[in-house]
Amino acid sequence: MIINHLKLIWRHLVKDRQFTLLNLVGLSSGLACTFLIWLWVSDEWQMDRFHVNDSRLFQVLANQKNSDGIRTEPATSAMLARTLASTMPEVEDAIAVLPPDWYGKTTFSVGDNATNAVGIFADSDYFKVFSYRLLQGSANQVLTDKQSIVLSKDMAIRLFHTTRGVVGKTVDWQHTQTFVVSGIFDDISAHSSVHFDYVLPMDQFLETHAFEKNWGHSSDPATYVVLKSGADIGLFNRKIAGFMKTKYAASNETLFARAYSRGYLYGRYENGIEVGGRIEYVRLFSIIAIFILLIACINFMNLSTAKASRRMKEVGIKKVVGARRFTLVIQYLTESVLMTAVSMVIALVIVALLLPGFNAITGKQLLWHIDGSLAATILAIVLITGLIAGSYPALYLSGFKPIAVLKSTVRTSFSGLWIRKGLVVLQFCLSFAFIVGVLIVYRQVQYIQTKDLGFNRDNILSFGTAGIQSQQAATLLAEIRALPGVVNAGGLDHSSVYDFGRSVPYVDGKPTKDFTNIDNLGISYGLIETLGLKMVAGRGFSRQLSSDSAEIIINQAAVDAFGIKNPIGRKMEVFGGDGRRTIVGVVKDFNFQSLHENVQPMALRLNTQYTDAVLVKIHAGQEQPTIARIEELYKTLNPGFPFEFHFLDDDFQAQYAAEKRIAVLSRYFGGLAILISCLGLFGLVAFTAERRFKEIGIRKVLGASSRSIMLLLTGDFLRLVLLAILLAFPLSWWAMDRWLQSFAYRISLSPLLFLAAAAAVLLLTLLTISFQSIKAAFSNPAARLRSE
């Protein structure tokens, strides 16, 4: 019996080649898309969950209350971890970690072999708290000595060309300090959100930055705790909430602990409340996968029920000879599952071909191979998809009455007709929403890339000054400005303009209301001109007018936030121990941060003593020879340090990598949704034209024009698509408005965008149905009525 069923299914699929092909293309495309998204979503969920202590590992965050609300910061006091470990009975272990972006790239060397690397400073139990595998060395000992260093496998090979016998050897840091290699850790998993090349002891950092031990200092390290088994995280959070007040009475921070692995997906806070993060994109792509697979299933349902008239006699004869409805349902569901299985095989081939390109777009290293877990997942997808796609056709076909079928008195039911029309409307609702999403995401990304940020980032080169002393930095800047092809140059006391300090300022000796924080950046002469910042009051830093470094420039946001009237000449202190500085100018607001955030209060401090990075404005078209001259000068003044540079615009674009990926993927997924929908519509129009074969012939004999025949065939479908657009319009508006709310600076939703999407859907609909409509309208009526 099973063999007979399979033979019938095969003959049916071969007989209706057009419908079989349409179903295969639609289902395989939908399944391939779903599988790719499933790989991506699975990878996102695995981020930071590989640590042995995952269920008990938490990061302590700080909610800072300011006049403009609550700001959630990952940085805490350097002394917090050790104090929590000694005073809180729930804490099994606690460590402070200075993140990789604090120092940026620094230079390590062994003999004449030098390399730049990014690393962290961490307390001695770092490798006990986090499960980064040590190839050499013990987790209990590798960071106990202040002069020790733990290298990554890759960095050990870069410096020593091997990992054997490296422990106990020395490396030079910045050509000024020597460390002894105490261990080597394996390459960090791709499922880690943090990557670094080396680990140095936190005691080493505190020795050279003693002010970090002050509880009132603006904090830099992150604090991680491992709670004991059975500890109540809610109770622990209540205990640490006001902890900072006990150590520093003027503190405006409220502490709380969040699961470490949760931070990757849920990293965005507004006013102290978790509001999302990358999880929004995980949800978005999951919904897209479901919708595309749903569209493909709707195609299968529509095409199967539309051609039911061809199988009516088959159903009638089977029922007459004793077939039960249950048997017929099983037969048609089996047909659907087999069709889905064949589509899945095709989909897996498509995935294998597209995966390298998909990895390039998403920035992932996704791999897949058939194992027990994946095979079970594929089987589940095939069964669920096959049952969903085949459920309605199976119930519909098996429900025909045998007498009515054999007498040819079966008519399409009103409910069946409207179900099919409803599915078409649902398909094009989703397709319209995809097109709207593609247009709005594209416009928002374009807006971000072209918005005036208040500074010029074009043709600006940035490089670090590791190893260059303060007196050499002034010489380096002066000689760079004299090079052909250089417009201007300036220095920073941070690794880049996107990295700056944050502290509570004092105006005329008094703290600002509600302890509002201010971002602050130390700059040299010439940096304001290099970036093209615009002054709205006062002046910039001037070698002729500035006798010392006791000057400061603030932005308009700081004037507004602190309520400073007549700011020029007022005194402001923005950094502990830095002394009061005179406000000499107000600069127009500029945005170094992501456009997800509003412009924050900012202070530019004149700093001619320390330069951690140099920015150079280069004449357009002269980049290569000018960079070569800068590199030659750099190596002359700073021998033994590799010259590595990047462009400011690249740093800016990196902030919006996620949005760019969304824009690219949405175009592909939106196009795929439209393609699948149009394939289904093409099949339905072809079936309609075939079903009304004789009717069209009679109409033409009675004088109907080709135009009226075309309108007859296309009118119903165009009305359905138009209804879909009207239904999808408010839902699309709400969804895209919600997405745009995550940007402080965003485009406004224009009805023109939705009208453009509607026009695109209608045009695609017309193109899809025009071939079959024209073919039917211009056919010879004699051929249609010959059998009569």
Legacy VTK file of the C-alpha trace (Angstrom):
# vtk DataFile Version 3.0
C-alpha trace
ASCII
DATASET POLYDATA
POINTS 788 float
0.000 0.000 0.000
2.815 2.383 0.911
4.564 1.643 -2.403
1.333 2.371 -4.281
0.978 5.675 -2.415
4.535 6.629 -3.332
3.939 5.708 -6.985
0.799 7.852 -7.085
2.616 10.758 -5.458
5.498 10.508 -7.942
3.148 10.317 -10.968
1.179 13.273 -9.689
4.314 15.394 -9.183
5.674 14.502 -12.637
2.323 15.130 -14.334
2.006 18.682 -12.916
5.552 19.771 -13.624
4.811 23.484 -13.514
3.167 23.363 -10.086
5.822 20.961 -8.783
8.590 23.288 -9.930
6.892 26.338 -8.417
6.469 24.536 -5.102
10.046 23.255 -5.099
11.496 26.693 -5.827
9.304 28.391 -3.232
9.796 25.831 -0.469
13.531 25.320 -1.030
14.155 29.086 -1.055
12.137 29.564 2.112
13.837 26.640 3.853
17.325 27.803 2.801
16.619 31.277 4.179
15.214 29.808 7.398
18.213 27.514 7.828
20.718 30.349 7.333
18.921 32.506 9.874
18.703 29.576 12.276
22.495 29.143 12.062
22.972 32.852 12.793
20.471 32.945 15.660
21.977 29.799 17.217
25.424 31.377 17.046
24.173 34.576 18.704
22.579 32.599 21.556
25.862 30.765 22.217
27.884 33.960 22.726
29.674 34.062 26.117
27.864 30.929 27.337
30.862 28.590 27.125
32.304 29.547 30.521
32.086 26.821 33.169
30.739 29.351 35.690
28.136 30.719 33.266
25.121 30.177 35.542
26.873 31.904 38.473
28.931 34.525 36.614
27.712 38.125 36.873
28.964 41.580 35.939
28.403 44.449 38.350
27.041 47.557 36.596
26.448 51.056 37.918
23.364 53.207 37.421
24.483 56.828 37.608
21.724 59.324 38.360
22.069 62.591 36.451
19.822 65.531 35.656
18.950 63.963 32.312
18.018 60.585 33.812
19.937 57.431 34.718
22.972 56.288 32.778
24.095 52.656 33.055
27.853 52.205 33.010
29.997 49.023 32.903
32.935 50.766 34.626
33.218 50.520 38.402
35.763 51.283 41.085
38.988 49.322 40.830
38.646 48.375 44.509
35.060 47.119 44.265
35.826 43.497 43.322
38.253 42.875 46.177
35.928 44.537 48.686
32.897 42.508 47.572
34.915 39.279 47.783
35.892 40.023 51.383
32.596 41.452 52.694
29.805 39.633 50.852
29.270 35.991 51.940
27.417 35.201 48.677
30.535 35.922 46.596
32.767 32.961 45.809
35.163 34.985 43.674
35.404 38.523 42.307
37.831 40.180 39.913
38.456 43.598 38.375
39.316 43.726 34.668
40.544 46.709 32.686
38.976 46.249 29.203
41.003 46.041 25.968
39.952 49.482 24.722
41.423 51.289 27.754
45.019 51.124 26.549
44.298 50.274 22.935
47.201 48.830 20.978
50.588 48.708 22.679
53.944 47.420 21.460
55.660 44.242 22.634
59.060 43.125 21.456
61.567 40.332 21.782
64.908 41.478 20.464
64.297 43.130 17.086
60.931 41.429 16.661
58.136 43.880 17.588
54.362 43.610 17.303
51.349 45.643 18.335
48.734 43.948 20.492
45.557 44.603 22.466
45.263 43.246 25.987
43.680 43.499 29.404
44.733 43.947 33.037
43.045 41.520 35.422
43.123 40.258 38.992
44.949 37.016 39.729
41.849 34.758 39.594
40.955 35.768 36.055
41.512 32.328 34.519
39.514 30.718 37.337
36.519 32.982 36.740
36.619 32.832 32.932
37.139 29.550 31.062
39.838 30.582 28.589
41.950 27.434 28.220
45.538 27.669 29.370
47.968 25.696 27.211
50.806 26.376 29.624
50.737 27.620 33.197
48.353 27.220 36.134
45.199 29.313 36.539
46.058 29.813 40.231
49.537 31.225 39.579
49.898 32.896 36.155
48.917 36.377 37.400
50.158 36.338 40.993
53.449 38.111 40.183
53.212 41.795 39.162
55.924 41.248 36.546
54.191 38.297 34.875
52.316 38.258 31.575
50.082 35.644 29.933
50.232 35.545 26.138
47.776 34.215 23.613
48.921 31.342 21.418
48.918 33.663 18.395
50.961 36.359 20.134
53.505 33.837 21.418
54.040 32.658 17.853
54.339 36.264 16.636
57.006 37.064 19.227
58.852 33.737 19.613
57.766 31.841 16.456
56.744 28.940 18.710
54.778 28.137 21.864
57.322 25.662 23.218
59.676 26.754 25.947
58.208 30.257 26.048
57.211 30.247 29.735
59.968 31.916 31.766
61.197 34.074 28.874
60.894 37.855 28.918
59.151 40.344 26.648
59.561 44.117 26.511
56.498 46.332 26.752
56.741 49.712 25.027
60.542 49.194 25.114
60.440 50.505 28.691
59.324 47.617 30.904
60.060 43.886 30.998
57.602 41.104 31.851
58.123 37.377 32.343
55.861 34.994 30.429
53.985 32.912 32.999
51.461 31.192 30.734
49.940 30.816 27.273
46.216 30.639 26.600
44.589 29.053 23.572
42.992 31.050 20.776
39.825 32.644 22.117
36.558 31.103 20.973
34.566 32.857 18.267
31.696 32.708 20.770
33.472 35.154 23.063
32.442 38.818 22.849
35.883 39.876 24.149
39.140 39.212 22.309
42.637 40.098 23.488
46.265 39.113 22.954
47.685 39.246 26.470
46.768 39.566 30.145
48.763 41.641 32.650
48.204 41.699 36.438
45.819 44.351 37.801
48.371 45.039 40.564
50.735 46.263 37.855
48.116 48.731 36.639
47.297 49.952 40.155
50.981 50.459 40.877
51.320 52.921 38.004
47.805 54.389 38.442
47.554 54.725 42.219
44.669 57.211 41.961
42.458 54.320 40.788
42.462 53.093 44.389
40.470 56.199 45.363
36.772 55.291 45.664
35.775 58.755 44.471
37.796 58.572 41.265
35.975 58.199 37.952
36.143 54.428 37.545
37.654 52.439 34.692
37.733 48.643 35.336
34.799 46.251 35.055
33.852 44.077 38.036
32.866 40.401 37.692
31.645 38.141 40.478
31.019 34.401 40.778
28.263 33.753 43.290
28.136 30.645 45.408
25.735 27.875 44.387
22.219 28.639 45.580
22.895 32.351 46.147
19.849 34.606 45.602
20.752 37.188 42.941
17.797 39.362 43.947
18.962 39.535 47.549
22.547 40.177 46.413
21.414 43.104 44.235
19.518 44.634 47.150
22.633 44.379 49.323
24.976 46.045 46.820
22.558 48.718 45.558
23.781 51.410 47.983
27.277 49.971 48.506
29.107 52.890 46.864
27.545 55.354 49.322
29.252 53.521 52.174
32.636 54.082 50.505
32.138 57.520 48.959
29.406 59.731 50.375
29.114 61.883 47.240
28.566 58.868 44.968
25.557 58.975 42.634
25.843 55.294 41.688
23.466 52.414 42.352
25.055 49.006 41.757
23.409 45.876 40.406
24.627 42.539 39.020
23.617 41.188 35.622
24.342 37.710 34.240
27.557 38.048 32.232
26.342 36.028 29.236
23.217 38.183 29.091
25.255 41.295 28.367
25.955 40.406 24.735
22.293 40.284 23.710
20.797 42.636 26.300
23.358 45.416 26.435
21.203 48.526 25.941
19.791 50.472 28.860
17.598 53.549 28.947
17.112 55.460 32.185
18.495 52.515 34.132
16.140 49.956 32.590
17.196 47.153 30.273
15.534 47.828 26.917
17.267 45.404 24.580
20.346 45.366 22.413
21.381 42.749 19.861
18.436 40.629 20.996
16.275 42.955 18.889
18.064 41.776 15.758
17.802 38.147 16.887
14.052 38.609 17.260
13.824 40.494 13.978
15.596 37.802 11.962
13.658 35.051 13.712
10.413 36.762 12.699
11.731 37.209 9.154
12.559 33.488 8.957
9.090 32.538 10.202
7.411 34.940 7.781
9.387 33.752 4.760
8.712 30.118 5.611
5.047 31.009 6.153
4.894 32.657 2.721
6.390 29.505 1.169
3.841 27.319 3.016
1.013 29.574 1.870
2.202 29.077 -1.716
1.993 25.326 -1.277
-1.480 25.534 0.250
-2.814 27.857 -2.435
-1.422 25.911 -5.384
-2.551 22.579 -3.931
-6.123 23.700 -3.232
-6.371 25.653 -6.501
-5.657 22.574 -8.581
-7.935 20.382 -6.464
-10.405 20.080 -9.356
-7.856 17.911 -11.207
-7.867 15.420 -8.338
-11.576 15.315 -7.570
-12.233 12.107 -9.508
-9.190 10.502 -7.879
-10.703 11.284 -4.473
-14.152 10.093 -5.547
-12.950 6.760 -6.911
-10.797 6.076 -3.837
-13.712 6.768 -1.523
-16.047 4.562 -3.604
-13.641 1.610 -3.327
-13.473 2.050 0.441
-10.769 4.573 1.236
-11.418 6.388 4.502
-10.884 10.125 4.898
-8.066 9.469 7.396
-6.227 7.401 4.769
-6.544 10.202 2.214
-5.336 12.800 4.737
-2.269 10.653 5.451
-1.624 10.276 1.698
-1.735 14.011 1.015
0.269 14.875 4.125
2.863 12.309 3.048
2.964 13.984 -0.356
3.527 17.339 1.349
6.252 16.010 3.659
8.047 14.326 0.728
7.872 17.558 -1.257
9.302 19.377 1.778
12.060 16.746 2.155
13.117 17.169 -1.475
12.991 20.961 -0.982
15.158 20.623 2.132
17.808 18.698 0.194
17.857 21.470 -2.407
17.878 24.057 0.409
20.923 22.457 2.049
22.790 22.639 -1.250
21.815 26.322 -1.522
23.002 26.930 2.070
26.364 25.285 1.362
26.824 27.549 -1.672
25.666 30.742 0.065
27.274 30.267 3.507
30.649 31.911 2.664
28.869 35.001 1.355
26.478 34.983 4.316
29.459 34.847 6.691
31.040 37.808 4.896
27.864 39.861 5.338
27.225 38.929 8.979
30.863 38.960 10.091
30.460 35.447 11.481
32.357 32.191 11.079
29.309 29.953 10.791
29.989 26.297 10.031
27.700 23.318 9.873
28.046 19.598 9.460
25.446 16.886 9.733
25.476 15.363 13.217
22.768 13.882 15.428
21.553 17.235 16.734
21.470 18.908 13.328
19.837 15.877 11.700
17.105 15.968 14.363
16.627 19.699 13.747
16.377 19.216 9.979
13.937 16.342 10.419
11.808 18.470 12.768
11.784 21.375 10.285
10.790 19.045 7.427
7.977 17.445 9.413
6.605 20.683 10.849
6.840 22.546 7.533
5.386 19.626 5.601
2.476 19.208 8.010
1.732 22.957 8.083
1.981 23.320 4.299
-0.037 20.208 3.609
-2.644 20.394 6.374
-5.244 22.538 4.638
-4.911 20.901 1.183
-5.163 17.440 2.787
-8.290 18.314 4.747
-9.763 20.145 1.750
-9.192 17.358 -0.799
-10.215 14.534 1.507
-13.496 16.251 2.314
-15.070 15.890 -1.171
-18.254 13.759 -1.345
-17.708 10.819 -3.748
-21.161 11.018 -5.424
-20.874 14.745 -6.032
-17.363 14.286 -7.392
-18.298 11.538 -9.836
-21.369 13.489 -11.017
-19.093 16.558 -11.513
-21.383 18.656 -9.316
-18.674 19.788 -6.890
-18.279 23.522 -6.791
-15.651 25.531 -5.062
-17.037 26.432 -1.643
-17.408 30.024 -0.587
-15.295 29.389 2.513
-12.562 27.621 0.527
-12.426 30.478 -1.961
-12.092 33.065 0.766
-9.469 31.056 2.620
-7.381 30.982 -0.559
-7.904 34.707 -1.100
-7.090 35.363 2.545
-3.817 33.512 2.196
-2.915 35.606 -0.858
-3.693 38.761 1.121
-1.519 37.536 4.009
1.344 36.783 1.628
1.345 40.239 0.135
0.843 41.907 3.521
4.146 40.365 4.552
5.766 41.199 1.208
4.689 44.844 1.470
6.063 44.990 5.025
9.400 43.611 3.773
9.658 46.240 1.027
8.786 49.043 3.466
11.419 47.725 5.883
14.068 47.579 3.166
13.369 51.173 2.083
13.355 52.623 5.592
16.451 50.743 6.788
18.294 51.848 3.644
17.223 55.478 4.141
18.233 55.450 7.819
21.667 53.968 7.080
22.176 56.550 4.325
21.120 59.293 6.747
23.645 58.100 9.332
26.454 58.024 6.794
25.728 61.491 5.421
24.589 63.384 8.527
26.628 66.400 9.546
28.225 65.298 12.825
29.663 68.702 13.594
33.176 67.640 12.623
34.958 66.578 9.453
36.096 62.946 9.361
37.131 62.796 5.692
40.780 62.040 4.865
41.811 62.099 8.525
44.480 59.591 9.475
44.758 58.325 13.053
47.665 56.474 14.666
48.959 55.768 18.176
52.087 57.242 19.703
53.268 54.301 21.799
56.822 54.937 22.979
56.909 58.624 22.080
57.700 60.858 25.049
55.801 64.089 25.672
58.602 66.292 24.333
58.901 64.095 21.222
55.145 64.318 20.601
55.341 68.085 20.128
58.234 67.602 17.701
56.336 64.860 15.842
53.245 67.081 15.430
55.309 70.040 14.262
57.208 67.977 11.675
54.033 66.254 10.450
52.397 69.640 9.809
55.413 70.585 7.675
55.113 67.495 5.441
53.794 67.936 1.851
50.203 66.739 1.566
49.339 67.468 5.215
46.613 70.051 5.907
46.833 70.006 9.712
47.511 67.711 12.672
46.656 67.462 16.350
47.062 65.131 19.308
44.784 63.428 21.869
45.379 62.060 25.344
43.187 59.027 24.500
43.520 56.299 21.896
40.937 57.936 19.589
38.260 60.624 19.464
35.726 57.878 20.190
37.446 57.134 23.513
37.287 59.713 26.299
37.010 60.117 30.023
33.824 60.789 31.993
33.524 62.522 35.346
31.394 64.889 37.447
32.454 68.500 36.726
32.684 71.357 39.183
31.706 74.852 38.000
33.123 77.696 40.081
33.990 75.156 42.775
30.526 73.596 43.027
29.382 70.250 41.579
26.818 70.443 38.805
23.221 69.834 39.744
22.267 66.184 40.183
25.904 65.207 39.540
25.510 65.369 35.751
28.549 63.746 34.116
30.646 65.350 31.415
32.725 63.613 28.748
36.214 65.071 28.559
39.074 64.781 26.116
42.552 66.267 26.305
43.724 67.750 23.003
46.721 69.605 21.633
46.922 72.783 19.631
45.617 72.301 16.098
43.138 69.497 16.779
40.079 71.738 16.632
41.209 72.974 13.223
42.067 69.436 12.065
38.555 68.208 12.848
36.885 71.362 11.568
35.012 72.039 14.833
33.078 75.338 14.821
33.234 77.849 17.656
29.981 79.575 18.651
31.460 81.692 21.454
34.914 82.642 22.662
37.964 81.182 20.966
39.884 77.974 20.423
43.260 77.097 21.925
45.952 79.406 20.633
49.732 79.313 20.975
49.738 83.097 21.016
46.956 83.557 23.603
47.289 80.404 25.721
50.140 80.753 28.174
49.591 77.362 29.833
47.299 74.343 29.765
44.771 75.723 32.306
42.108 76.300 29.636
39.024 74.434 28.618
36.397 74.532 25.864
32.895 73.135 26.370
30.128 72.299 23.907
26.626 73.743 23.704
25.175 70.616 25.344
27.288 71.299 28.462
26.103 74.920 28.598
22.485 73.749 28.432
22.860 70.792 30.810
24.646 72.760 33.533
22.705 75.986 33.046
25.913 78.033 32.713
25.128 81.650 31.889
27.904 83.665 30.258
30.338 80.694 30.293
33.408 82.525 28.934
35.767 83.206 31.835
34.027 80.851 34.286
36.092 78.211 36.099
35.485 74.476 35.578
37.156 71.364 36.963
36.407 68.159 35.021
39.076 65.760 36.225
40.139 64.989 39.787
43.498 66.581 40.611
43.541 68.445 37.290
42.700 71.786 38.877
40.272 74.480 37.815
40.464 75.591 34.234
39.165 78.719 32.563
36.406 78.306 29.977
37.722 80.163 26.904
35.247 78.973 24.275
32.024 77.166 23.437
32.093 74.807 20.469
29.109 73.816 18.356
27.749 70.393 19.300
29.525 67.524 17.563
28.867 63.810 17.847
31.804 61.445 18.399
29.441 58.820 19.775
26.952 56.627 17.952
23.900 58.374 16.550
21.892 56.043 18.762
22.782 58.581 21.501
22.104 62.294 21.918
25.073 64.663 22.055
26.348 64.608 25.643
28.010 67.439 27.609
31.650 67.542 26.483
34.784 69.359 27.556
37.988 69.727 25.545
40.978 70.221 27.807
44.178 71.759 26.504
46.804 69.090 27.092
50.292 69.615 25.712
51.936 67.067 28.040
50.560 63.700 26.869
49.678 62.493 23.387
48.314 58.978 22.943
47.084 59.417 19.381
47.654 61.751 16.460
45.081 62.850 13.890
46.334 64.102 10.526
44.213 65.819 7.888
45.530 64.865 4.430
44.873 66.513 1.073
42.435 64.438 -0.986
44.209 62.453 -3.691
47.591 62.564 -1.912
46.952 59.846 0.653
49.541 57.221 -0.352
52.661 59.417 -0.676
51.702 61.437 2.419
51.193 58.318 4.542
54.594 57.018 3.383
56.222 60.298 4.533
54.442 60.135 7.905
55.555 56.519 8.398
59.181 57.399 7.610
59.084 60.298 10.097
57.390 58.126 12.745
60.024 55.380 12.478
62.807 57.975 12.665
61.453 59.504 15.889
60.139 56.225 17.325
62.435 53.351 16.291
61.365 49.835 17.230
57.628 50.631 17.242
55.462 49.372 14.349
53.519 52.085 12.517
49.824 51.176 12.301
47.176 53.616 11.171
43.507 53.775 10.307
41.150 56.403 8.975
38.705 58.209 11.230
35.846 57.493 8.866
36.466 53.732 9.208
36.089 54.022 12.984
32.845 55.911 12.497
31.474 53.353 10.050
32.364 50.499 12.430
29.829 51.842 14.926
27.050 51.015 12.483
28.195 47.593 11.294
25.012 46.013 12.668
22.768 48.490 10.850
24.649 47.974 7.583
24.289 44.217 7.880
20.593 44.646 8.579
20.296 46.821 5.469
22.058 44.278 3.233
20.279 41.232 4.631
16.890 42.937 4.567
17.334 43.577 0.857
18.068 39.901 0.224
15.320 38.591 2.493
12.804 41.140 1.223
13.602 40.207 -2.368
13.235 36.533 -1.517
9.836 37.111 0.126
8.620 38.968 -2.954
10.003 36.259 -5.256
8.219 33.475 -3.391
4.964 35.448 -3.289
5.160 36.196 -7.005
5.841 32.532 -7.790
2.657 31.602 -5.978
0.707 34.331 -7.723
2.067 33.190 -11.086
0.839 29.670 -10.393
-2.592 30.877 -9.297
-3.033 33.027 -12.410
-1.946 30.129 -14.615
-4.460 27.863 -12.901
-7.234 30.469 -13.144
-6.584 30.940 -16.853
-6.677 27.166 -17.356
-9.833 26.706 -15.267
-11.640 29.429 -17.231
-10.327 28.125 -20.547
-13.726 27.707 -22.247
-15.231 30.781 -20.583
-12.528 32.958 -22.145
-13.189 31.377 -25.559
-16.929 32.047 -25.327
-16.353 35.637 -24.215
-14.062 36.231 -27.205
-16.588 34.705 -29.630
-19.249 37.025 -28.217
-17.024 40.032 -28.894
-14.963 40.534 -25.723
-11.742 42.421 -26.388
-8.299 41.202 -25.363
-8.131 44.138 -22.964
-11.339 43.097 -21.187
-10.060 39.505 -20.896
-6.826 40.775 -19.346
-8.778 42.907 -16.866
-10.963 39.908 -16.048
-7.959 37.770 -15.111
-5.942 40.465 -13.360
-8.672 42.450 -11.621
-9.337 39.981 -8.793
-5.668 39.562 -7.970
-4.933 43.292 -8.078
-7.823 43.922 -5.681
-6.424 41.319 -3.295
-2.942 42.857 -3.437
-4.374 46.345 -2.911
-6.294 45.083 0.133
-3.057 43.533 1.461
-1.278 46.880 1.117
-4.052 48.724 2.981
-3.992 46.175 5.826
-0.172 46.139 6.079
0.201 49.939 6.004
-0.494 50.686 9.731
1.383 47.605 10.969
4.450 48.499 8.893
4.315 52.104 10.087
4.206 51.004 13.744
7.012 48.439 13.374
9.419 50.779 11.556
8.649 53.694 13.879
9.552 51.460 16.804
12.838 50.449 15.151
13.726 54.084 14.458
13.156 54.963 18.114
16.499 53.287 18.910
18.258 56.174 17.119
18.554 59.601 18.701
18.917 60.980 15.167
16.620 59.439 12.598
14.660 60.034 9.457
10.988 60.903 9.665
8.499 58.386 8.328
7.107 59.773 5.111
3.935 58.512 3.410
5.914 58.727 0.157
8.056 55.779 1.273
4.944 53.680 1.803
3.470 54.809 -1.507
6.725 53.834 -3.221
6.548 50.395 -1.578
2.895 50.044 -2.661
3.806 50.999 -6.231
6.633 48.446 -6.209
4.322 45.662 -5.004
1.633 46.529 -7.573
4.207 46.715 -10.368
5.662 43.342 -9.427
2.151 41.904 -9.274
1.354 43.202 -12.756
4.611 41.842 -14.154
3.935 38.471 -12.537
0.407 38.023 -13.853
0.798 39.814 -17.187
2.400 36.864 -19.012
-0.427 34.447 -18.296
-3.071 37.142 -18.789
-1.719 38.237 -22.172
-1.314 34.625 -23.256
-4.966 33.877 -22.413
-6.303 37.158 -23.826
-4.675 36.745 -27.246
-5.317 33.023 -27.643
-7.419 31.678 -30.543
-11.049 31.149 -29.355
-11.517 28.380 -31.940
-8.835 26.304 -30.240
-10.578 26.782 -26.900
-14.015 25.737 -28.218
-12.965 22.986 -30.644
-14.162 20.225 -28.323
-17.611 21.784 -28.234
LINES 1 789
788 0 1 2 3 4 5 6 7 8 9 10 11 12 13 14 15 16 17 18 19 20 21 22 23 24 25 26 27 28 29 30 31 32 33 34 35 36 37 38 39 40 41 42 43 44 45 46 47 48 49 50 51 52 53 54 55 56 57 58 59 60 61 62 63 64 65 66 67 68 69 70 71 72 73 74 75 76 77 78 79 80 81 82 83 84 85 86 87 88 89 90 91 92 93 94 95 96 97 98 99 100 101 102 103 104 105 106 107 108 109 110 111 112 113 114 115 116 117 118 119 120 121 122 123 124 125 126 127 128 129 130 131 132 133 134 135 136 137 138 139 140 141 142 143 144 145 146 147 148 149 150 151 152 153 154 155 156 157 158 159 160 161 162 163 164 165 166 167 168 169 170 171 172 173 174 175 176 177 178 179 180 181 182 183 184 185 186 187 188 189 190 191 192 193 194 195 196 197 198 199 200 201 202 203 204 205 206 207 208 209 210 211 212 213 214 215 216 217 218 219 220 221 222 223 224 225 226 227 228 229 230 231 232 233 234 235 236 237 238 239 240 241 242 243 244 245 246 247 248 249 250 251 252 253 254 255 256 257 258 259 260 261 262 263 264 265 266 267 268 269 270 271 272 273 274 275 276 277 278 279 280 281 282 283 284 285 286 287 288 289 290 291 292 293 294 295 296 297 298 299 300 301 302 303 304 305 306 307 308 309 310 311 312 313 314 315 316 317 318 319 320 321 322 323 324 325 326 327 328 329 330 331 332 333 334 335 336 337 338 339 340 341 342 343 344 345 346 347 348 349 350 351 352 353 354 355 356 357 358 359 360 361 362 363 364 365 366 367 368 369 370 371 372 373 374 375 376 377 378 379 380 381 382 383 384 385 386 387 388 389 390 391 392 393 394 395 396 397 398 399 400 401 402 403 404 405 406 407 408 409 410 411 412 413 414 415 416 417 418 419 420 421 422 423 424 425 426 427 428 429 430 431 432 433 434 435 436 437 438 439 440 441 442 443 444 445 446 447 448 449 450 451 452 453 454 455 456 457 458 459 460 461 462 463 464 465 466 467 468 469 470 471 472 473 474 475 476 477 478 479 480 481 482 483 484 485 486 487 488 489 490 491 492 493 494 495 496 497 498 499 500 501 502 503 504 505 506 507 508 509 510 511 512 513 514 515 516 517 518 519 520 521 522 523 524 525 526 527 528 529 530 531 532 533 534 535 536 537 538 539 540 541 542 543 544 545 546 547 548 549 550 551 552 553 554 555 556 557 558 559 560 561 562 563 564 565 566 567 568 569 570 571 572 573 574 575 576 577 578 579 580 581 582 583 584 585 586 587 588 589 590 591 592 593 594 595 596 597 598 599 600 601 602 603 604 605 606 607 608 609 610 611 612 613 614 615 616 617 618 619 620 621 622 623 624 625 626 627 628 629 630 631 632 633 634 635 636 637 638 639 640 641 642 643 644 645 646 647 648 649 650 651 652 653 654 655 656 657 658 659 660 661 662 663 664 665 666 667 668 669 670 671 672 673 674 675 676 677 678 679 680 681 682 683 684 685 686 687 688 689 690 691 692 693 694 695 696 697 698 699 700 701 702 703 704 705 706 707 708 709 710 711 712 713 714 715 716 717 718 719 720 721 722 723 724 725 726 727 728 729 730 731 732 733 734 735 736 737 738 739 740 741 742 743 744 745 746 747 748 749 750 751 752 753 754 755 756 757 758 759 760 761 762 763 764 765 766 767 768 769 770 771 772 773 774 775 776 777 778 779 780 781 782 783 784 785 786 787
